[in-house]
């Protein structure tokens, strides 16, 4: 049996995923998590084969989570299930160790196939993602925001969606000072001056849904 951990901060989503997994004869859900910290706690105290991971949860960034899961012995494989388009995060997270990246508009069959593929140590890549991966590996990173860390990119998207520093800090379980530090780093890396400049940059590069 494939032991699956569902990590999403929306209870309705977790319930739907739990029912989907329960319908499969070769897998079952061993735990659920609503934050990155809760997820990492679960994998420390129980055996998990595959994590179905939403990347917008509070707590550690997705790349931090992938590093911890991939560093376990044996490694815990990860299927990212996200509302964000492939072009925004997929290449970055596949490079960081994710076994699959699926958007939430994909059919349930894709997710089931991805979990099975991940459990065997393989990677599940949709045709559209294959195109993005090929394009990314054929060229150097040239866009300024590609040098941002996963957390910095997450903060940038939240700023561009109209959230204040305090609201971002609360949603990511960080201090406002830490969020302000990320904002300062982004301004420096992107060679911008104000938060308004960051918002305009994010909008112009399609980083906001």
Rosetta blueprint (number, residue, H / E / L):
1 X L
2 X E
3 X E
4 X E
5 X E
6 X E
7 X E
8 X L
9 X L
10 X L
11 X H
12 X H
13 X H
14 X H
15 X H
16 X H
17 X H
18 X H
19 X H
20 X H
21 X H
22 X H
23 X L
24 X L
25 X L
26 X L
27 X E
28 X E
29 X E
30 X E
31 X E
32 X E
33 X E
34 X L
35 X E
36 X H
37 X H
38 X H
39 X H
40 X H
41 X H
42 X H
43 X H
44 X H
45 X H
46 X L
47 X L
48 X L
49 X L
50 X E
51 X E
52 X E
53 X E
54 X L
55 X L
56 X L
57 X L
58 X E
59 X L
60 X L
61 X L
62 X H
63 X H
64 X H
65 X H
66 X H
67 X H
68 X H
69 X H
70 X H
71 X L
72 X L
73 X L
74 X L
75 X L
76 X L
77 X E
78 X E
79 X E
80 X E
81 X E
82 X E
83 X L
84 X L
85 X L
86 X H
87 X H
88 X H
89 X H
90 X H
91 X H
92 X H
93 X H
94 X H
95 X H
96 X L
97 X L
98 X L
99 X L
100 X E
101 X E
102 X E
103 X E
104 X L
105 X L
106 X L
107 X L
108 X H
109 X H
110 X H
111 X H
112 X H
113 X H
114 X H
115 X H
116 X H
117 X H
118 X H
119 X H
120 X L
121 X L
122 X L
123 X L
124 X E
125 X L
126 X L
127 X H
128 X H
129 X H
130 X H
131 X H
132 X H
133 X H
134 X H
135 X H
136 X H
137 X H
138 X L
139 X L
140 X L
141 X L
142 X L
143 X L
144 X H
145 X H
146 X H
147 X H
148 X L
149 X L
150 X H
151 X H
152 X H
153 X H
154 X H
155 X H
156 X H
157 X H
158 X H
159 X H
160 X H
161 X L
162 X L
163 X L
164 X L
165 X H
166 X H
167 X H
168 X H
169 X H
170 X H
171 X H
172 X H
173 X L
174 X L
175 X L
176 X H
177 X H
178 X H
179 X H
180 X H
181 X H
182 X H
183 X H
184 X H
185 X H
186 X H
187 X H
188 X H
189 X H
190 X H
191 X L
192 X L
193 X L
194 X L
195 X H
196 X H
197 X H
198 X H
199 X H
200 X H
201 X H
202 X H
203 X H
204 X H
205 X L
206 X L
207 X L
208 X L
209 X L
